Amino acid sequence: QVQLVESGGGLVQPGGSLRLSCAASGFTFRNYPMSWYRQAPGKGRELVAAITAIGGSTNYADSVKRRFTISRDNAKNTVYLQMNSLVTEDTAVYFCHGWDYWGQGTQVTVSS
């Protein structure tokens, strides 16, 4: 049974940081690229960041470049999203995606 379980969301002030984690199980994690998406209220789901299977290449949405960093630890079957310099527009539910599966999402709220 494939599972993707996100954690690390919460409420943070503008300019703050959060680190999201996504623990994967049920498939050969190291063989698949992984991605983070987000969905803000009233908007569609958008790609935030992606990383190749061995972590050699990453790509980011323009809106998060130089603020967010995606990484993975294939020994721990976990992908991370380090989010710095958060702004209110980053408020959304963040989802982990891998192979053909989605996590349940974790809420990130940026507010003073």
KOLSE-54326 format. One record per residue: residue in three letters; x negated, y negated, z negated of N, C-alpha, C in turn. Coordinates in nm, 2 decimals. Last residue first. Example, Ala and Ser with C-alpha at 12.3 -4.5 7.8 and 13.67 -1.06 7.14 Angstrom:
# KOLSE-54326
<r r="Ser" n_X="-1.28" n_Y="0.22" n_Z="-0.71" ca_X="-1.37" ca_Y="0.11" ca_Z="-0.71" c_X="-1.29" c_Y="0.00" c_Z="-0.79"/>
<r r="Ala" n_X="-1.32" n_Y="0.57" n_Z="-0.78" ca_X="-1.23" ca_Y="0.45" ca_Z="-0.78" c_X="-1.32" c_Y="0.33" c_Z="-0.78"/>
END
This chain:
# KOLSE-54326
<r r="Ser" n_X="-0.05" n_Y="-3.75" n_Z="-0.99" ca_X="-0.09" ca_Y="-3.82" ca_Z="-1.11" c_X="0.02" c_Y="-3.83" c_Z="-1.21"/>
<r r="Ser" n_X="-0.09" n_Y="-3.44" n_Z="-0.81" ca_X="0.00" ca_Y="-3.55" ca_Z="-0.86" c_X="-0.06" c_Y="-3.62" c_Z="-0.98"/>
<r r="Val" n_X="-0.06" n_Y="-3.17" n_Z="-0.63" ca_X="-0.16" ca_Y="-3.28" ca_Z="-0.66" c_X="-0.07" c_Y="-3.40" c_Z="-0.69"/>
<r r="Thr" n_X="-0.01" n_Y="-2.83" n_Z="-0.67" ca_X="0.06" ca_Y="-2.96" ca_Z="-0.68" c_X="-0.05" c_Y="-3.07" c_Z="-0.72"/>
<r r="Val" n_X="0.02" n_Y="-2.52" n_Z="-0.53" ca_X="-0.08" ca_Y="-2.63" ca_Z="-0.57" c_X="0.00" c_Y="-2.76" c_Z="-0.56"/>
<r r="Gln" n_X="0.13" n_Y="-2.20" n_Z="-0.59" ca_X="0.17" ca_Y="-2.34" ca_Z="-0.58" c_X="0.05" c_Y="-2.43" c_Z="-0.62"/>
<r r="Thr" n_X="0.07" n_Y="-1.92" n_Z="-0.39" ca_X="0.04" ca_Y="-1.98" ca_Z="-0.52" c_X="0.06" c_Y="-2.13" c_Z="-0.50"/>
<r r="Gly" n_X="0.19" n_Y="-1.62" n_Z="-0.23" ca_X="0.17" ca_Y="-1.76" ca_Z="-0.24" c_X="0.14" c_Y="-1.81" c_Z="-0.38"/>
<r r="Gln" n_X="0.19" n_Y="-1.35" n_Z="-0.18" ca_X="0.32" ca_Y="-1.41" ca_Z="-0.22" c_X="0.31" c_Y="-1.56" c_Z="-0.23"/>
<r r="Gly" n_X="0.01" n_Y="-1.27" n_Z="0.12" ca_X="0.03" ca_Y="-1.27" ca_Z="-0.02" c_X="0.16" c_Y="-1.34" c_Z="-0.05"/>
<r r="Trp" n_X="0.06" n_Y="-1.08" n_Z="0.42" ca_X="0.06" ca_Y="-1.21" ca_Z="0.35" c_X="0.07" c_Y="-1.18" c_Z="0.20"/>
<r r="Tyr" n_X="-0.09" n_Y="-0.90" n_Z="0.69" ca_X="-0.02" ca_Y="-0.91" ca_Z="0.56" c_X="-0.04" c_Y="-1.05" c_Z="0.50"/>
<r r="Asp" n_X="-0.25" n_Y="-0.78" n_Z="0.88" ca_X="-0.11" ca_Y="-0.83" ca_Z="0.92" c_X="-0.02" c_Y="-0.86" c_Z="0.80"/>
<r r="Trp" n_X="-0.54" n_Y="-0.90" n_Z="0.79" ca_X="-0.49" ca_Y="-0.80" ca_Z="0.88" c_X="-0.35" c_Y="-0.84" c_Z="0.93"/>
<r r="Gly" n_X="-0.44" n_Y="-1.16" n_Z="0.57" ca_X="-0.54" ca_Y="-1.07" ca_Z="0.62" c_X="-0.48" c_Y="-0.95" c_Z="0.69"/>
<r r="His" n_X="-0.39" n_Y="-1.46" n_Z="0.39" ca_X="-0.35" ca_Y="-1.37" ca_Z="0.50" c_X="-0.46" c_Y="-1.29" c_Z="0.55"/>
<r r="Cys" n_X="-0.25" n_Y="-1.64" n_Z="0.13" ca_X="-0.36" ca_Y="-1.57" ca_Z="0.18" c_X="-0.31" c_Y="-1.47" c_Z="0.29"/>
<r r="Phe" n_X="-0.10" n_Y="-1.96" n_Z="0.09" ca_X="-0.09" ca_Y="-1.82" ca_Z="0.11" c_X="-0.22" c_Y="-1.76" c_Z="0.17"/>
<r r="Tyr" n_X="0.02" n_Y="-2.22" n_Z="-0.11" ca_X="-0.10" ca_Y="-2.16" ca_Z="-0.04" c_X="-0.09" c_Y="-2.01" c_Z="-0.03"/>
<r r="Val" n_X="0.25" n_Y="-2.47" n_Z="-0.11" ca_X="0.23" ca_Y="-2.33" ca_Z="-0.15" c_X="0.12" c_Y="-2.27" c_Z="-0.05"/>
<r r="Ala" n_X="0.13" n_Y="-2.80" n_Z="-0.17" ca_X="0.19" ca_Y="-2.70" ca_Z="-0.09" c_X="0.18" c_Y="-2.57" c_Z="-0.16"/>
<r r="Thr" n_X="-0.05" n_Y="-3.09" n_Z="-0.15" ca_X="0.05" ca_Y="-3.02" ca_Z="-0.23" c_X="0.13" c_Y="-2.93" c_Z="-0.13"/>
<r r="Asp" n_X="-0.21" n_Y="-3.25" n_Z="-0.01" ca_X="-0.25" ca_Y="-3.11" ca_Z="-0.02" c_X="-0.15" c_Y="-3.03" c_Z="-0.10"/>
<r r="Glu" n_X="-0.13" n_Y="-3.51" n_Z="-0.04" ca_X="-0.09" ca_Y="-3.44" ca_Z="0.09" c_X="-0.13" c_Y="-3.29" c_Z="0.09"/>
<r r="Thr" n_X="-0.26" n_Y="-3.60" n_Z="-0.26" ca_X="-0.13" ca_Y="-3.56" ca_Z="-0.27" c_X="-0.07" c_Y="-3.48" c_Z="-0.15"/>
<r r="Val" n_X="-0.59" n_Y="-3.44" n_Z="-0.25" ca_X="-0.50" ca_Y="-3.56" ca_Z="-0.23" c_X="-0.36" c_Y="-3.51" c_Z="-0.24"/>
<r r="Leu" n_X="-0.90" n_Y="-3.34" n_Z="-0.39" ca_X="-0.76" ca_Y="-3.31" ca_Z="-0.36" c_X="-0.68" c_Y="-3.44" c_Z="-0.35"/>
<r r="Ser" n_X="-1.18" n_Y="-3.29" n_Z="-0.40" ca_X="-1.13" ca_Y="-3.42" ca_Z="-0.36" c_X="-0.98" c_Y="-3.40" c_Z="-0.31"/>
<r r="Asn" n_X="-1.18" n_Y="-2.93" n_Z="-0.31" ca_X="-1.23" ca_Y="-3.05" ca_Z="-0.38" c_X="-1.17" c_Y="-3.18" c_Z="-0.32"/>
<r r="Met" n_X="-1.13" n_Y="-2.60" n_Z="-0.33" ca_X="-1.07" ca_Y="-2.72" ca_Z="-0.29" c_X="-1.11" c_Y="-2.84" c_Z="-0.37"/>
<r r="Gln" n_X="-1.22" n_Y="-2.29" n_Z="-0.22" ca_X="-1.26" ca_Y="-2.40" ca_Z="-0.31" c_X="-1.21" c_Y="-2.53" c_Z="-0.25"/>
<r r="Leu" n_X="-1.08" n_Y="-2.00" n_Z="-0.19" ca_X="-1.07" ca_Y="-2.13" ca_Z="-0.13" c_X="-1.11" c_Y="-2.23" c_Z="-0.24"/>
<r r="Tyr" n_X="-1.19" n_Y="-1.66" n_Z="-0.13" ca_X="-1.17" ca_Y="-1.78" ca_Z="-0.21" c_X="-1.14" c_Y="-1.90" c_Z="-0.13"/>
<r r="Val" n_X="-1.12" n_Y="-1.31" n_Z="-0.14" ca_X="-1.15" ca_Y="-1.43" ca_Z="-0.06" c_X="-1.11" c_Y="-1.55" c_Z="-0.15"/>
<r r="Thr" n_X="-1.23" n_Y="-0.99" n_Z="-0.23" ca_X="-1.17" ca_Y="-1.11" ca_Z="-0.26" c_X="-1.21" c_Y="-1.23" c_Z="-0.17"/>
<r r="Asn" n_X="-1.36" n_Y="-0.74" n_Z="-0.27" ca_X="-1.24" ca_Y="-0.75" ca_Z="-0.19" c_X="-1.16" c_Y="-0.88" c_Z="-0.22"/>
<r r="Lys" n_X="-1.60" n_Y="-0.74" n_Z="-0.39" ca_X="-1.49" ca_Y="-0.76" ca_Z="-0.48" c_X="-1.36" c_Y="-0.76" c_Z="-0.41"/>
<r r="Ala" n_X="-1.77" n_Y="-0.72" n_Z="-0.17" ca_X="-1.79" ca_Y="-0.62" ca_Z="-0.28" c_X="-1.67" c_Y="-0.62" c_Z="-0.38"/>
<r r="Asn" n_X="-1.71" n_Y="-0.94" n_Z="-0.02" ca_X="-1.66" ca_Y="-0.81" ca_Z="0.02" c_X="-1.68" c_Y="-0.70" c_Z="-0.08"/>
<r r="Asp" n_X="-1.61" n_Y="-1.24" n_Z="-0.09" ca_X="-1.70" ca_Y="-1.14" ca_Z="-0.16" c_X="-1.65" c_Y="-1.00" c_Z="-0.12"/>
<r r="Arg" n_X="-1.60" n_Y="-1.54" n_Z="0.09" ca_X="-1.54" ca_Y="-1.41" ca_Z="0.05" c_X="-1.65" c_Y="-1.33" c_Z="-0.01"/>
<r r="Ser" n_X="-1.47" n_Y="-1.88" n_Z="0.13" ca_X="-1.57" ca_Y="-1.78" ca_Z="0.12" c_X="-1.51" c_Y="-1.65" c_Z="0.08"/>
<r r="Ile" n_X="-1.40" n_Y="-2.21" n_Z="0.23" ca_X="-1.36" ca_Y="-2.07" ca_Z="0.23" c_X="-1.48" c_Y="-1.98" c_Z="0.21"/>
<r r="Thr" n_X="-1.37" n_Y="-2.53" n_Z="0.10" ca_X="-1.47" ca_Y="-2.42" ca_Z="0.15" c_X="-1.41" c_Y="-2.29" c_Z="0.13"/>
<r r="Phe" n_X="-1.27" n_Y="-2.87" n_Z="0.16" ca_X="-1.24" ca_Y="-2.73" ca_Z="0.13" c_X="-1.35" c_Y="-2.64" c_Z="0.18"/>
<r r="Arg" n_X="-1.39" n_Y="-3.10" n_Z="0.26" ca_X="-1.33" ca_Y="-3.10" ca_Z="0.12" c_X="-1.31" c_Y="-2.95" c_Z="0.07"/>
<r r="Arg" n_X="-1.48" n_Y="-3.07" n_Z="0.51" ca_X="-1.57" ca_Y="-3.14" ca_Z="0.42" c_X="-1.51" c_Y="-3.15" c_Z="0.28"/>
<r r="Lys" n_X="-1.14" n_Y="-3.05" n_Z="0.63" ca_X="-1.29" ca_Y="-3.03" ca_Z="0.66" c_X="-1.37" c_Y="-3.12" c_Z="0.56"/>
<r r="Val" n_X="-0.87" n_Y="-3.08" n_Z="0.61" ca_X="-0.94" ca_Y="-3.03" ca_Z="0.49" c_X="-1.09" c_Y="-3.02" c_Z="0.51"/>
<r r="Ser" n_X="-0.77" n_Y="-3.17" n_Z="0.85" ca_X="-0.73" ca_Y="-3.24" ca_Z="0.73" c_X="-0.81" c_Y="-3.20" c_Z="0.61"/>
<r r="Asp" n_X="-0.85" n_Y="-2.98" n_Z="1.05" ca_X="-0.92" ca_Y="-3.11" ca_Z="1.04" c_X="-0.89" c_Y="-3.19" c_Z="0.91"/>
<r r="Ala" n_X="-0.89" n_Y="-2.66" n_Z="0.92" ca_X="-0.81" ca_Y="-2.76" ca_Z="0.97" c_X="-0.88" c_Y="-2.89" c_Z="0.95"/>
<r r="Tyr" n_X="-1.19" n_Y="-2.46" n_Z="0.99" ca_X="-1.10" ca_Y="-2.54" ca_Z="0.90" c_X="-1.01" c_Y="-2.63" c_Z="0.97"/>
<r r="Asn" n_X="-1.38" n_Y="-2.16" n_Z="0.99" ca_X="-1.32" ca_Y="-2.28" ca_Z="1.06" c_X="-1.21" c_Y="-2.34" c_Z="0.97"/>
<r r="Thr" n_X="-1.68" n_Y="-1.97" n_Z="0.98" ca_X="-1.56" ca_Y="-2.02" ca_Z="0.92" c_X="-1.51" c_Y="-2.13" c_Z="1.01"/>
<r r="Ser" n_X="-1.89" n_Y="-1.68" n_Z="0.99" ca_X="-1.83" ca_Y="-1.80" ca_Z="1.05" c_X="-1.70" c_Y="-1.84" c_Z="0.99"/>
<r r="Gly" n_X="-1.97" n_Y="-1.47" n_Z="0.83" ca_X="-2.07" ca_Y="-1.55" ca_Z="0.90" c_X="-2.02" c_Y="-1.67" c_Z="0.97"/>
<r r="Gly" n_X="-1.82" n_Y="-1.29" n_Z="0.70" ca_X="-1.84" ca_Y="-1.42" ca_Z="0.64" c_X="-1.94" c_Y="-1.51" c_Z="0.71"/>
<r r="Ile" n_X="-1.75" n_Y="-1.06" n_Z="0.81" ca_X="-1.87" ca_Y="-1.06" ca_Z="0.73" c_X="-1.91" c_Y="-1.20" c_Z="0.67"/>
<r r="Ala" n_X="-1.50" n_Y="-1.15" n_Z="0.92" ca_X="-1.51" ca_Y="-1.03" ca_Z="0.84" c_X="-1.64" c_Y="-1.02" c_Z="0.75"/>
<r r="Thr" n_X="-1.46" n_Y="-1.51" n_Z="0.91" ca_X="-1.48" ca_Y="-1.38" ca_Z="0.97" c_X="-1.51" c_Y="-1.27" c_Z="0.87"/>
<r r="Ile" n_X="-1.21" n_Y="-1.72" n_Z="0.78" ca_X="-1.35" ca_Y="-1.67" ca_Z="0.77" c_X="-1.36" c_Y="-1.53" c_Z="0.84"/>
<r r="Ala" n_X="-1.03" n_Y="-2.03" n_Z="0.77" ca_X="-1.04" ca_Y="-1.88" ca_Z="0.81" c_X="-1.19" c_Y="-1.85" c_Z="0.80"/>
<r r="Ala" n_X="-0.78" n_Y="-2.26" n_Z="0.65" ca_X="-0.92" ca_Y="-2.22" ca_Z="0.67" c_X="-0.92" c_Y="-2.07" c_Z="0.70"/>
<r r="Val" n_X="-0.51" n_Y="-2.33" n_Z="0.71" ca_X="-0.60" ca_Y="-2.42" ca_Z="0.64" c_X="-0.75" c_Y="-2.39" c_Z="0.67"/>
<r r="Leu" n_X="-0.24" n_Y="-2.33" n_Z="0.92" ca_X="-0.37" ca_Y="-2.27" ca_Z="0.89" c_X="-0.46" c_Y="-2.37" c_Z="0.82"/>
<r r="Glu" n_X="0.09" n_Y="-2.38" n_Z="0.80" ca_X="-0.02" ca_Y="-2.42" ca_Z="0.88" c_X="-0.15" c_Y="-2.35" c_Z="0.83"/>
<r r="Arg" n_X="0.44" n_Y="-2.35" n_Z="0.82" ca_X="0.32" ca_Y="-2.30" ca_Z="0.76" c_X="0.20" c_Y="-2.33" c_Z="0.85"/>
<r r="Gly" n_X="0.63" n_Y="-2.66" n_Z="0.83" ca_X="0.60" ca_Y="-2.52" ca_Z="0.87" c_X="0.47" c_Y="-2.48" c_Z="0.80"/>
<r r="Lys" n_X="0.81" n_Y="-2.84" n_Z="0.57" ca_X="0.72" ca_Y="-2.83" ca_Z="0.68" c_X="0.69" c_Y="-2.68" c_Z="0.71"/>
<r r="Gly" n_X="0.95" n_Y="-2.87" n_Z="0.33" ca_X="1.01" ca_Y="-2.92" ca_Z="0.46" c_X="0.92" c_Y="-2.91" c_Z="0.58"/>
<r r="Pro" n_X="0.67" n_Y="-2.86" n_Z="0.13" ca_X="0.81" ca_Y="-2.87" ca_Z="0.14" c_X="0.86" c_Y="-2.93" c_Z="0.27"/>
<r r="Ala" n_X="0.39" n_Y="-2.69" n_Z="0.30" ca_X="0.44" ca_Y="-2.80" ca_Z="0.22" c_X="0.60" c_Y="-2.80" c_Z="0.23"/>
<r r="Gln" n_X="0.20" n_Y="-2.42" n_Z="0.31" ca_X="0.33" ca_Y="-2.47" ca_Z="0.35" c_X="0.38" c_Y="-2.57" c_Z="0.25"/>
<r r="Arg" n_X="-0.10" n_Y="-2.28" n_Z="0.43" ca_X="-0.02" ca_Y="-2.35" ca_Z="0.33" c_X="0.11" c_Y="-2.40" c_Z="0.40"/>
<r r="Tyr" n_X="-0.34" n_Y="-2.02" n_Z="0.45" ca_X="-0.24" ca_Y="-2.10" ca_Z="0.51" c_X="-0.18" c_Y="-2.18" c_Z="0.39"/>
<r r="Trp" n_X="-0.65" n_Y="-1.86" n_Z="0.49" ca_X="-0.56" ca_Y="-1.93" ca_Z="0.40" c_X="-0.47" c_Y="-2.02" c_Z="0.48"/>
<r r="Ser" n_X="-0.77" n_Y="-1.54" n_Z="0.60" ca_X="-0.73" ca_Y="-1.68" ca_Z="0.62" c_X="-0.65" c_Y="-1.73" c_Z="0.50"/>
<r r="Met" n_X="-1.02" n_Y="-1.31" n_Z="0.72" ca_X="-0.92" ca_Y="-1.36" ca_Z="0.63" c_X="-0.89" c_Y="-1.51" c_Z="0.64"/>
<r r="Pro" n_X="-1.11" n_Y="-1.03" n_Z="0.93" ca_X="-1.11" ca_Y="-1.18" ca_Z="0.90" c_X="-1.00" c_Y="-1.21" c_Z="0.80"/>
<r r="Tyr" n_X="-1.20" n_Y="-0.71" n_Z="0.81" ca_X="-1.10" ca_Y="-0.80" ca_Z="0.87" c_X="-1.13" c_Y="-0.95" c_Z="0.83"/>
<r r="Asn" n_X="-1.36" n_Y="-0.53" n_Z="0.69" ca_X="-1.35" ca_Y="-0.51" ca_Z="0.83" c_X="-1.26" c_Y="-0.62" c_Z="0.90"/>
<r r="Arg" n_X="-1.35" n_Y="-0.55" n_Z="0.42" ca_X="-1.47" ca_Y="-0.60" ca_Z="0.48" c_X="-1.46" c_Y="-0.59" c_Z="0.63"/>
<r r="Phe" n_X="-1.10" n_Y="-0.41" n_Z="0.34" ca_X="-1.12" ca_Y="-0.56" ca_Z="0.34" c_X="-1.23" c_Y="-0.61" c_Z="0.43"/>
<r r="Thr" n_X="-0.92" n_Y="-0.18" n_Z="0.44" ca_X="-1.07" ca_Y="-0.20" ca_Z="0.44" c_X="-1.10" c_Y="-0.34" c_Z="0.46"/>
<r r="Phe" n_X="-0.65" n_Y="-0.18" n_Z="0.21" ca_X="-0.70" ca_Y="-0.18" ca_Z="0.34" c_X="-0.85" c_Y="-0.21" c_Z="0.33"/>
<r r="Gly" n_X="-0.57" n_Y="-0.19" n_Z="-0.06" ca_X="-0.49" ca_Y="-0.11" ca_Z="0.03" c_X="-0.54" c_Y="-0.11" c_Z="0.18"/>
<r r="Ser" n_X="-0.62" n_Y="-0.54" n_Z="-0.16" ca_X="-0.62" ca_Y="-0.39" ca_Z="-0.18" c_X="-0.54" c_Y="-0.32" c_Z="-0.08"/>
<r r="Ala" n_X="-0.76" n_Y="-0.85" n_Z="-0.26" ca_X="-0.70" ca_Y="-0.76" ca_Z="-0.16" c_X="-0.71" c_Y="-0.62" c_Z="-0.20"/>
<r r="Ala" n_X="-0.70" n_Y="-1.15" n_Z="-0.41" ca_X="-0.76" ca_Y="-1.02" ca_Z="-0.43" c_X="-0.68" c_Y="-0.92" c_Z="-0.34"/>
<r r="Cys" n_X="-0.79" n_Y="-1.47" n_Z="-0.38" ca_X="-0.70" ca_Y="-1.38" ca_Z="-0.32" c_X="-0.76" c_Y="-1.24" c_Z="-0.33"/>
<r r="Ser" n_X="-0.81" n_Y="-1.79" n_Z="-0.55" ca_X="-0.86" ca_Y="-1.65" ca_Z="-0.52" c_X="-0.75" c_Y="-1.57" c_Z="-0.46"/>
<r r="Leu" n_X="-0.89" n_Y="-2.13" n_Z="-0.55" ca_X="-0.79" ca_Y="-2.02" ca_Z="-0.53" c_X="-0.86" c_Y="-1.89" c_Z="-0.50"/>
<r r="Arg" n_X="-0.98" n_Y="-2.39" n_Z="-0.75" ca_X="-1.04" ca_Y="-2.27" ca_Z="-0.67" c_X="-0.93" c_Y="-2.16" c_Z="-0.67"/>
<r r="Leu" n_X="-0.96" n_Y="-2.74" n_Z="-0.74" ca_X="-0.91" ca_Y="-2.61" ca_Z="-0.77" c_X="-0.98" c_Y="-2.51" c_Z="-0.69"/>
<r r="Ser" n_X="-1.02" n_Y="-3.08" n_Z="-0.84" ca_X="-1.06" ca_Y="-2.96" ca_Z="-0.77" c_X="-0.98" c_Y="-2.84" c_Z="-0.82"/>
<r r="Gly" n_X="-0.92" n_Y="-3.43" n_Z="-0.79" ca_X="-0.96" ca_Y="-3.31" ca_Z="-0.87" c_X="-0.99" c_Y="-3.19" c_Z="-0.78"/>
<r r="Gly" n_X="-0.81" n_Y="-3.63" n_Z="-0.65" ca_X="-0.95" ca_Y="-3.63" ca_Z="-0.67" c_X="-1.01" c_Y="-3.51" c_Z="-0.74"/>
<r r="Pro" n_X="-0.50" n_Y="-3.63" n_Z="-0.83" ca_X="-0.58" ca_Y="-3.67" ca_Z="-0.71" c_X="-0.73" c_Y="-3.68" c_Z="-0.74"/>
<r r="Gln" n_X="-0.48" n_Y="-3.36" n_Z="-1.07" ca_X="-0.47" ca_Y="-3.50" ca_Z="-1.04" c_X="-0.54" c_Y="-3.53" c_Z="-0.90"/>
<r r="Val" n_X="-0.29" n_Y="-3.06" n_Z="-1.05" ca_X="-0.42" ca_Y="-3.13" ca_Z="-1.06" c_X="-0.40" c_Y="-3.27" c_Z="-1.02"/>
<r r="Leu" n_X="-0.14" n_Y="-2.76" n_Z="-1.13" ca_X="-0.12" ca_Y="-2.90" ca_Z="-1.12" c_X="-0.26" c_Y="-2.97" c_Z="-1.14"/>
<r r="Gly" n_X="-0.21" n_Y="-2.46" n_Z="-0.94" ca_X="-0.16" ca_Y="-2.53" ca_Z="-1.05" c_X="-0.15" c_Y="-2.68" c_Z="-1.02"/>
<r r="Gly" n_X="-0.37" n_Y="-2.14" n_Z="-0.85" ca_X="-0.30" ca_Y="-2.27" ca_Z="-0.82" c_X="-0.26" c_Y="-2.34" c_Z="-0.95"/>
<r r="Gly" n_X="-0.49" n_Y="-1.90" n_Z="-0.91" ca_X="-0.57" ca_Y="-2.02" ca_Z="-0.92" c_X="-0.50" c_Y="-2.15" c_Z="-0.89"/>
<r r="Ser" n_X="-0.42" n_Y="-1.63" n_Z="-0.68" ca_X="-0.42" ca_Y="-1.69" ca_Z="-0.81" c_X="-0.50" c_Y="-1.82" c_Z="-0.80"/>
<r r="Glu" n_X="-0.27" n_Y="-1.38" n_Z="-0.47" ca_X="-0.33" ca_Y="-1.51" ca_Z="-0.49" c_X="-0.32" c_Y="-1.55" c_Z="-0.64"/>
<r r="Val" n_X="-0.30" n_Y="-1.07" n_Z="-0.35" ca_X="-0.25" ca_Y="-1.14" ca_Z="-0.47" c_X="-0.33" c_Y="-1.27" c_Z="-0.49"/>
<r r="Leu" n_X="-0.20" n_Y="-0.84" n_Z="-0.13" ca_X="-0.28" ca_Y="-0.96" ca_Z="-0.13" c_X="-0.22" c_Y="-1.05" c_Z="-0.25"/>
<r r="Gln" n_X="-0.19" n_Y="-0.50" n_Z="-0.06" ca_X="-0.15" ca_Y="-0.61" ca_Z="-0.15" c_X="-0.25" c_Y="-0.72" c_Z="-0.13"/>
<r r="Val" n_X="-0.07" n_Y="-0.21" n_Z="0.10" ca_X="-0.15" ca_Y="-0.33" ca_Z="0.11" c_X="-0.10" c_Y="-0.43" c_Z="0.01"/>
<r r="Gln" n_X="-0.08" n_Y="0.12" n_Z="0.00" ca_X="0.00" ca_Y="0.00" ca_Z="0.00" c_X="-0.09" c_Y="-0.12" c_Z="0.00"/>
END
